[in-house]
Every structure is written in C-alpha cells, then in structure tokens.
C-alpha cells in the first residue's frame, strides 16, 4: 500500500505540474531565442566614377538627405556642356528650316497668283482664237505660260513639303538634345550620394579614390525607424498569440530593465531547409524530448524606444508575451 501511495502521489504531482505548465504556457509565452533587428539599407550610386570626397566616418549618425560621398563630376559636367551645344546647334537649324519654309510658302503664293493669271489669259486667248480675233501664236504663248505657271506652283509645293520635313527633323533632333541634356543633368546631380534614411553608418569601407559602380551598394545604413524584435517561438506557444498582444522585452544590451512592447506580426510560414530560397525564413529547430521543435518568428515592436535611443541590430533579447 505504501508503494501504491507513492506511485499515486508521484503520478498526481506530475499531473498537477503538467496542468500548471499547460495553464502557464497558455497565458505566458517566453523565449530567449530573440534578437534586435532593423533594416540595413544598402546605398548604391546611380552613376559610376571615382570618389573624390568622403563626408562621413564609420558609426556616424546621419539624417535623410545628408551627403555621404561625392563622385568626380567633371565627366558629367562635360556631357552637360556637350548636350547644351547640341541644343544651340539644333535651335539654329530649326530657325533656318523655318525661314526656308516661310520662303517656300511665299514662292507658292507668287506661283499661285501667276497660275491664276495664266489660266485667265489662256481662257481669253482661246475664245479670241476661236473667233479669229487673235492669232494662234498668242494662244500658244498663253498655253505655254500656263504650263510654266503650273510647273512653278508644283515646284513651290514640293519645296514647302521639303522645308516642312526639314523643320520636323531638326525639331526632333532638338527634342532629343534637350532630353539628353536632362539626362546628363540628372547624372551630374547624382554625383552627390546622399543618405536615403535616418540611421547610422555601419562597417564603412569606402575610401577616397575608390570607384563607385552604379547599382552596387558600398555603404550600409542601419535604419533608425525600423527597430523591431524578432522572437522565435516554438510551435507549442503560437496557438494563443495574437497581433496586438502585450509583450515585455529584456535587452541583453540593457539588462535588468523590461520594455513594454506589442506583437505586430506572426509569420505564417518558415523554410524547413536552410538551402531553400530565402523567400521564407529559416529558423534552426531545437531538440526537445528527442523531437526537433520548429520555431515560428514573431515580430515585436517596443512601445517606447530606450531613453538613450541605443539599440543594436543583431543583439540578443528575451521576450515574454501575454496572449489575449
């Protein structure tokens, strides 16, 4: 009987502890597998060229729009000057073509007047010649004058079409030159590389004399406004968690102080293979009673930043969440 009582006592204790554990983990979810995270913004130049000035140092705080470094502007300024010269050239050619067009219109007006007069003369002499009141030679002269006037009018019309085409060609070339100048000015303006966000320069390796290559990041900035805690919770804890739930965060960089926070997101998928494309996060599983427990990332944001504003991307943290 004594042995049976001990077995019952041990079994009851285990059962009570299990129930208490279930109740505790339902209302309190804790993990020490958490870390501080922000966005690391890679700053890449939009033009290629040698760096002639560096305006920041490693770990410096910067504001959005602050100059980081300068690329040699001389080649881009020369390109702007070239495009400006092309604009001036095409502007002059457009004016010449427009003058030629006006002259062609004037010639057409004169040819049209001559053609009208020749038609009237030809008609008059045709009537007179038919009644033998004018010699046939005069009619032949009138016919010849009409043919000449018609030809001159046709030539004037062709000249107008040619002049109009010339105007269109030079106007198109002028538009292209203006667009190319705008592009050149844009490139020139991009020789000053500026910070796209507020934050801190991290691991600066750029030096004066380096070649900045378009679209290749060479400065990293830790975003000052994207701080969050990524807490990896075992599947067991995920059930009652909800977005908006209260959380408390212990930062290893600031021990013995709890920060109030709230849940802003719970991942709906993880990768089970570290080699898979990282469209899904991979969280290494932990061994728990033989079975490998998978963990789900939960995003937590502090309600208030630390008084000194010091957070460190990648630093360890511990979190407690009180499910609703």
C-alpha positions in Angstrom: 0.0 0.0 0.0 2.9 2.3 0.8 4.4 1.7 -2.6 1.0 2.3 -4.3 0.5 5.6 -2.4 4.0 6.7 -3.5 3.1 5.9 -7.2 -0.2 7.7 -6.9 1.5 10.7 -5.2 4.2 10.9 -7.9 1.6 10.5 -10.7 -0.6 13.1 -9.1 2.3 15.5 -8.7 3.3 15.0 -12.4 -0.3 15.5 -13.5 -0.6 18.7 -11.4 2.7 20.0 -12.7 1.6 19.2 -16.3 -1.7 21.1 -15.8 0.1 24.0 -14.2 2.6 24.1 -17.2 -0.3 24.0 -19.7 -2.0 26.8 -17.9 1.2 28.8 -17.5 2.2 28.4 -21.2 -1.3 29.3 -22.3 -1.2 32.7 -20.5 2.6 33.4 -20.7 4.8 32.6 -23.7 8.6 33.1 -23.0 11.6 32.7 -25.3 15.3 33.6 -25.0 15.7 33.0 -28.8 15.1 36.6 -29.8 17.2 39.4 -31.3 17.1 43.0 -32.2 16.6 43.8 -35.8 16.3 46.8 -38.1 16.7 47.4 -41.8 20.2 47.6 -43.3 19.8 50.0 -46.2 22.4 49.4 -48.9 23.3 52.7 -50.5 24.3 52.3 -54.2 25.4 55.1 -56.5 23.3 55.8 -59.6 26.4 56.8 -61.7 29.8 55.3 -62.0 33.0 57.2 -61.2 35.9 57.8 -58.8 35.1 59.0 -55.3 36.8 62.4 -54.7 35.3 63.3 -51.3 34.0 61.3 -48.3 31.7 63.2 -45.9 31.1 60.5 -43.2 33.0 58.2 -40.8 32.2 54.8 -39.5 29.3 54.5 -37.0 28.3 58.1 -37.6 24.6 59.1 -37.3 23.2 60.5 -40.4 19.9 62.1 -41.4 18.0 61.5 -44.6 19.5 63.7 -47.3 22.9 64.1 -45.7 25.8 63.9 -48.1 27.8 60.6 -47.9 30.4 61.0 -50.6 31.0 62.7 -53.9 31.8 61.2 -57.3 34.0 63.2 -59.7 31.5 65.4 -61.5 33.8 66.6 -64.3 32.9 63.9 -66.9 29.2 64.6 -66.3 29.6 68.3 -66.5 31.4 67.9 -69.8 28.5 65.8 -71.0 26.0 68.5 -70.0 28.1 71.1 -71.9 28.1 68.9 -75.0 24.3 68.5 -74.9 23.9 72.3 -74.4 26.0 72.9 -77.6 23.8 70.4 -79.5 20.7 72.2 -78.3 22.1 75.5 -79.6 23.1 74.0 -82.9 19.7 72.3 -83.4 17.9 75.5 -82.4 19.8 77.4 -85.1 19.0 74.7 -87.7 15.3 74.8 -86.7 15.3 78.6 -87.3 17.0 78.2 -90.7 14.4 75.5 -91.7 11.6 77.7 -90.6 12.9 80.5 -92.7 13.1 78.2 -95.7 9.5 77.1 -95.0 8.3 80.7 -95.0 10.2 81.4 -98.2 8.6 78.3 -99.8 5.2 79.5 -98.8 5.9 82.9 -100.3 7.0 81.3 -103.5 3.8 79.2 -103.6 1.8 82.4 -103.1 3.5 84.0 -106.1 3.2 80.9 -108.2 -0.5 80.6 -107.4 -1.0 84.2 -108.4 0.9 83.6 -111.7 -1.1 80.4 -112.3 -4.4 82.2 -111.8 -3.3 85.0 -114.2 -2.1 82.4 -116.7 -5.4 80.5 -116.6 -7.4 83.7 -117.2 -5.0 84.7 -120.1 -5.3 81.2 -121.7 -9.1 81.2 -121.5 -9.3 84.7 -123.1 -7.0 83.9 -126.0 -8.8 80.6 -126.5 -12.0 82.4 -127.1 -10.4 85.1 -129.3 -8.6 82.5 -131.3 -11.8 80.5 -131.8 -13.4 83.6 -133.4 -10.2 84.5 -135.3 -9.9 87.7 -133.3 -6.4 86.7 -132.1 -3.6 84.9 -133.8 -2.9 81.3 -132.9 0.6 82.3 -131.8 -0.8 84.3 -128.9 -2.9 81.3 -127.8 0.3 79.1 -128.0 2.1 81.7 -125.8 -0.7 81.7 -123.3 -0.8 77.9 -123.2 3.0 77.8 -122.6 2.7 80.5 -119.9 0.0 78.4 -118.2 2.2 75.2 -118.3 5.1 77.2 -116.8 2.9 78.7 -114.0 1.6 75.2 -113.2 5.1 73.8 -113.0 6.3 76.6 -110.8 3.3 76.1 -108.5 4.1 72.3 -108.3 7.8 73.1 -107.5 6.8 75.5 -104.8 4.5 72.9 -103.2 7.4 70.4 -103.3 9.7 73.0 -101.7 7.1 73.5 -98.9 6.9 69.8 -98.2 10.7 69.5 -98.1 11.1 72.6 -95.8 8.4 71.2 -93.5 10.2 67.9 -93.3 13.5 69.7 -92.6 11.7 71.6 -89.8 10.3 68.4 -88.3 13.7 66.6 -88.5 15.6 69.4 -86.8 12.8 69.9 -84.2 13.0 66.2 -83.4 16.8 66.4 -83.1 16.3 69.5 -80.8 13.9 67.5 -78.6 16.4 64.6 -78.4 19.2 67.0 -77.4 17.0 68.5 -74.7 16.2 65.0 -73.4 19.8 64.0 -73.4 20.8 67.2 -71.6 18.1 66.5 -68.9 19.6 63.0 -68.5 23.1 64.4 -68.3 22.0 67.0 -65.7 20.3 64.2 -63.7 23.6 62.2 -63.8 25.5 65.2 -62.7 23.1 65.7 -59.7 23.7 62.1 -58.7 27.4 62.6 -58.2 26.5 63.7 -54.6 25.4 60.4 -53.0 23.1 61.1 -50.0 21.6 59.1 -47.2 18.1 57.7 -48.1 17.0 57.2 -44.5 17.9 58.3 -41.0 20.3 56.0 -39.3 23.9 55.0 -38.6 26.8 54.3 -40.9 27.8 50.7 -40.4 31.1 49.0 -41.3 32.3 51.8 -43.5 35.0 50.6 -46.0 34.7 53.3 -48.7 37.8 55.4 -49.3 38.6 58.4 -51.4 39.9 57.1 -54.8 37.6 54.1 -54.8 35.5 53.6 -57.9 31.8 53.8 -57.2 29.9 51.5 -59.5 26.3 52.1 -60.4 23.7 49.8 -58.6 26.4 48.2 -56.4 25.9 49.1 -52.7 29.1 50.4 -51.0 27.7 51.9 -47.8 25.3 50.3 -45.3 23.0 52.4 -43.1 21.1 50.9 -40.1 17.6 52.4 -40.4 16.8 54.4 -37.3 13.0 54.0 -37.7 12.7 50.2 -38.4 13.6 48.7 -35.0 11.8 45.5 -34.0 12.4 42.4 -32.1 12.3 39.0 -33.8 11.4 36.3 -31.3 11.4 32.7 -32.4 8.7 30.8 -30.5 8.2 27.1 -30.5 5.1 25.9 -32.3 3.6 25.0 -29.0 3.4 28.6 -27.9 1.9 30.0 -31.1 -1.7 28.9 -30.6 -3.0 31.8 -28.4 -0.7 34.5 -29.7 -2.5 37.4 -31.5 -1.3 40.6 -33.2 -1.6 43.4 -30.7 -0.9 41.2 -27.7 1.2 42.7 -24.9 4.8 41.7 -24.7 7.8 42.5 -22.5 11.3 42.6 -23.8 14.6 42.2 -22.0 17.5 43.5 -24.0 20.9 41.9 -23.2 22.5 45.3 -24.2 20.4 46.9 -21.4 20.0 44.2 -18.7 17.7 44.4 -15.7 15.2 46.5 -17.5 11.9 45.4 -19.1 10.5 47.3 -22.1 6.8 47.2 -22.8 6.0 46.1 -26.4 3.3 44.6 -28.6 3.1 41.9 -31.2 2.9 43.3 -34.8 3.2 40.1 -36.8 3.3 36.3 -36.7 5.0 34.5 -39.5 2.7 32.2 -41.5 5.4 30.1 -43.0 9.0 29.0 -42.4 11.5 27.1 -44.5 12.4 23.6 -43.3 15.7 23.6 -45.3 18.5 26.1 -44.8 19.4 25.7 -48.5 15.9 26.7 -49.8 15.4 30.1 -51.5 15.1 32.6 -48.6 11.6 33.8 -49.5 10.6 32.0 -46.3 12.7 32.5 -43.1 14.7 29.5 -41.9 14.9 29.1 -38.1 17.1 26.2 -36.8 15.0 23.8 -34.8 15.8 22.9 -31.2 15.9 19.4 -29.7 13.1 18.9 -27.2 12.4 15.4 -25.9 14.0 13.8 -28.9 11.7 15.6 -31.4 13.0 18.7 -33.1 10.8 21.6 -32.2 10.2 24.1 -35.0 10.1 27.7 -34.2 8.0 30.5 -35.7 9.2 34.1 -35.9 7.1 36.6 -34.1 7.7 40.3 -34.7 7.5 42.6 -31.6 7.8 46.4 -31.5 8.7 48.4 -28.5 6.1 50.8 -27.3 8.8 53.3 -26.4 12.4 53.4 -27.5 15.1 53.3 -24.8 15.8 56.7 -23.3 19.2 56.9 -24.8 17.9 55.6 -28.2 20.6 52.9 -28.2 19.6 49.7 -29.9 22.0 47.3 -31.7 21.0 45.3 -34.7 21.6 41.6 -34.0 21.9 42.0 -30.3 20.2 39.2 -28.1 16.9 39.7 -26.4 14.4 37.8 -24.3 10.6 38.2 -24.6 7.5 37.4 -22.7 4.1 37.6 -24.4 0.8 37.5 -22.6 -1.7 36.1 -25.0 -5.2 37.6 -25.0 
